[in-house]
Every structure is written in structure tokens, then in C-alpha cells.
Amino acid sequence: MKILISVLLGTILFVESAHCKKCFQCYGVNDLNLCKVKQCRSGEYTCAKVVVTTHFEFKKSYFMDCATSCEDFKKSFLDTPSHGFKMDVSCCATELCNGMSRVRGNPWALAGAFLLSLIPAILWAGL
């Protein structure tokens, strides 16, 4: 009985994760906060992002969406004449992975946060 429940739960979780992927979606925005979360359709298993930058990097525009494959998404942008713009295409396969990069912290701030997280353990140990 436990094996049957495990198999059913595993199947449900796999099917749900395969069909319920979410990605950020926006077209030609300069501010990533304008991108919305989109429920991807069946067959769209990739989150994709294009960053279009002028050669002098004065301005960036973002295009994000769900895609059936990274190659198809890349073709739709890389086949377009660039006319002095640089296009960086990236794809990923986890939920909401095409959004902003993770914030990188200051090493001193990270060290301070680590030390603060140790306070409860130190107090518990009675040191």
C-alpha cells in the first residue's frame, strides 16, 4: 500500500511540475518590474530571456516568455537584423528562472548575516 501511494504521489508531482511551469513574460520593457508571471502552456518547458543592448550599452530592453525550446526562441530573435544592437539569449528550465539574476551580496554583509544566524546556537549552547 505504501508503495502504491508513493508511486501515485510521484506521478502527480511529476505531471504537475511538467504542466504547471511558470515563467516571466514581457516584451520590449526597460524595467524588469514590468514583467508578469505567466502560466506556460502544455509543451512549453523552457523559460527564455533576450536582453537587447545598444552597442554603447546606454539602454537595455528585455523580452521574456515561455518557449517550446531554447533553439526556437533563439531563432526568432537571432534571425532578426540587429541594426547596431547586441542580443543576448538565455534559457533555463526551472520555474521563474528567466527573471532577474539573484542578488549578489556584499561579502561583509553575508559574513554578518552568517554570524547573526549563529547567535541562537551560541545562546542555546550557553557559551
Secondary structure, 3 states (H helix, E strand, C coil): CHHHHHHHHHHHHHHHHHHCCEEEEEEEECCHHHCEEEECCCCCCEEEEEEEEECCCCCEEEEEEEECCHHHHHHHHHCCCCCCEEEEEEEECCCCCCCCCCCCCCHHHHHHHHHHHHHHHHHHHCC
